[in-house]
Amino acid sequence: MTTPNELRLLPWSGLGDKPCYLNTDNPRGYMSRLADNIEAAQLVMASELMEEASEALDNQDTSLDEMRCLARELTGALRDLYRVATSRGHLRATSDSSESAY
């Protein structure tokens, strides 16, 4: 199993919006692959929302309600991307340190 500093932050949260972590020594296991796939979907969603936001900002007819809805969706996407970036940064740091041990 991994040591506590090698836990993977998963791209979803648990009860009370608390972070979920994966403790495994198999980065190609089912849960690792599931997390990778969810992260990929979150990145695609964020990209699509950025395009939608650009179009909405350029459109003078975009209503205030539409902008509020878009802002909520962008906030959620940003939260997801922050979690992905944090997780990937942590994974990279732990893999770099384990590689330098050899």
Helices and strands as residue ranges (DSSP letters): G 4-6, E 8-13, G 15-17, E 19-22, H 30-58, H 64-100
